[in-house]
Amino acid sequence: MNNKPDDFSGTTASTLASQSEWRKFLLLACVGLPVTMGALMVIYGFLVWFSQLLFFGPPA
C-alpha cells in the first residue's frame, strides 16, 4: 500500500515562491543597488562641481 499523496502542489508552490524570492534578491543585489550607488555618486559629483563653480572656486 502506498500512503503517499499524489498532489505535490504545496511543494511546487513553495519551490516557486523560493525561486521568485531568489530572483528578486539577485535583481536587487546585481542591478538595483549598483545603479542606485552610481546615481548617488553622480549626484554628489555634480553637487561638488556646481558648488565649486558658484561659491568656492577650484581646489588649491
Secondary structure as UniProt FT lines:
FT   HELIX           9..27
FT   HELIX           28..32
FT   HELIX           33..51
FT   HELIX           52..56
//
